Amino acid sequence: GEDVEQSLFLSVREGDSSVINCTYTDSSSTYLYWYKQEPGAGLQLLTYIFSNMDMKQDQRLTVLLNKKDKHLSLRIADTQTGDSAIYFCAEIGGATNKLIFGTGTLLAVQP
Amino acid sequence: EPEVTQTPSHQVTQMGQEVILRCVPISNHLYFYWYRQILGQKVEFLVSFYNNEISEKSEIFDDQFSVERPDGSNFTLKIRSTKLEDSAMYFCASSDYGQGPHEQYFGPGTRLTVT
């Protein structure tokens, strides 16, 4: 079945760039998403990319997609302490609306 | 900015009891979803709902679960006879109908604790 994997933890210094990586198995993925979850809060949709694109930029966020390797990444430029959260990669594939989530990556930003 | 709301934020219940989790989706959205996250595990899809019927459900969503849109604003998840393993954070989400990215917007979640 479909699977989405992420590394569990990333620590960066304030002002540095963060890169969070994700791999997926579903070759019929049509859209891939990044969600952010702050402590005690729900899942906030940050950005998404269509599978026929290889890059999307939205202010400090850059999404890169390597469809051949089924690899997705989220780059956060000039990381701030307010970016500390869990970041989830998710995908939708085929004729379905269900999101398949990764394990989540805890981003810790050190001042 | 419109948002999905969920009540209660925390529900404690005894094993075998029925619970109803409530959600108010974004007002012009037509697709509604329930997901759950057991502590330390991935967020899992439970069910999607469109045009007053279930459009897709997972293996988790067995006969103990049901969903309903009792009026024009609420969307509910009922667990008929709760088990210890139903303890989890339950998230409601909603999205526009149509082609495209199906951007799903999530509520803050209801933490269900079954004792």
Interface residues (C-beta under 8 A of the other chain):
Chain A: Y31 Y33 Y35 G40 A41 G42 L43 Q44 L45 Y48 F50 F88 A90 I92 T96 N97 K98 L99 I100 F101 G102 T103 G104
Chain B: V4 Y31 Y33 Y35 K42 V43 E44 F45 S48 S55 E56 S58 F91 A93 S95 P101 H102 E103 Q104 Y105 F106 G107 P108 G109
